[in-house]
């Protein structure tokens, strides 16, 4: 199904609303939206994986868009890159000996943030998983024990083991506030041993990450910040499917990043924002939300009025055309304000229809929300049934660009009273 332009399908009765809609139709251009999202999701971006040349290329492109839009760097910054270092730890020289016999390297996968040398004792919890359908339940319960884990996977679970091993070899990020990951050793196709020895060394390196951040200073309320954000990283190169190994991330989240750029251009052209507007392309969302965590420490959360986090708006919402949902709708009056500003249009924001997915805490809004900011994610993705999610098939050709443009225009219209300083969403209780 094709999705019609927000304004084209809307019979507008109110003159003030009509004027705003004419502005948004003119200033948010569909051809420009198509250009941006095509660029971000192109094969030469190599899936925008964290710590890759592809994500650096995407960062350079976004910087150019911010500069062309006329955004200023954040106060004290010399450019749009908000760069910080993160520690990555990768396992090296893993060794597993069961009952005196070494296990082949290709049957071993280890996730750890510290070197270790285990011998058979009660500090190591050994679990056997015989069916993939039970994996999440069993591994979750074992992780909660807090013990070192030796996980034996049945030989039939080779596909799952390969995915675990591919991630393990790349290493993991050590967060300053969370510390090293709980050590887990996976072994494929082995019976539970009577005795074992497991050891592993680690390679530690400091690597740079960069959010891309630009701003429009507020005219009368410069110390009150309205943030528009979306993450520009994705999975990079993954397991091939039909000869394609590039996870382009067109919907996740080139669509949201495109919205941030389009909204920056829109508000710069209007030039009437009373509050300071901050536009941010977050990095490293897919590997733990490290970009938004760092960003949240660069501003006083008490001065952040709200965050519009835009995540996956490339396909129809379950509610039909001219609709999107807001995570955590009930936690503040953010959604109520947005819908009030859309009176006279056909577009409607709904509460999150997938509470079981825990989406409120699965995107870049979560960190600021925990600090009390009414930070919400706007999305249209039907995630329980989205078969393209986190696959190489999430490409530009799968998107409904009319749906993206309609959603961006709706966000522009619905945010105007917050941007003007007229409305202030209620705060969310701090976590």
Buried (B, 14 or more C-beta within 10 A) or exposed (E): EEBBBBBEBBEBEEEEBBEBBEBBBEBBBBEBBBEBBBBBBBEEBBBBBBBBEBBBBBBEBBBEBBBEBEBBBBEEBEBBBBBBEBBBBBBEEBBBBBEEEEBEEEBBBBBBBBBBEBEBEEEBBBBBBEEBEEBEEBBEEBBEEEBBBBBBBBEEBEEBBBEBBEEBBBBBBBBEEEEBBBBBBBBBBBEEBEEBBBBBBBEEEEEEBBBBBBBBEBBEBBEBBBBBBBBBBBBBBBEEEEEBBBBBBBBBBBBBBBBBBBBBBBBBBBEEBBBBBBBBBBBBBBBBBBBBBBBBEBBEBEBBBBBBBBBBBBBBBBBEBBBBBBBBBEBBBBBBBBBEBBEBBBBBBBEBBBEEEEBBBBBBBBBBBBBBBBBBBBBBBBBEEBEBBBBBBBBBEBBBBBBBBBBBBBBBBBBBBBBBBEBBBEBBEEE
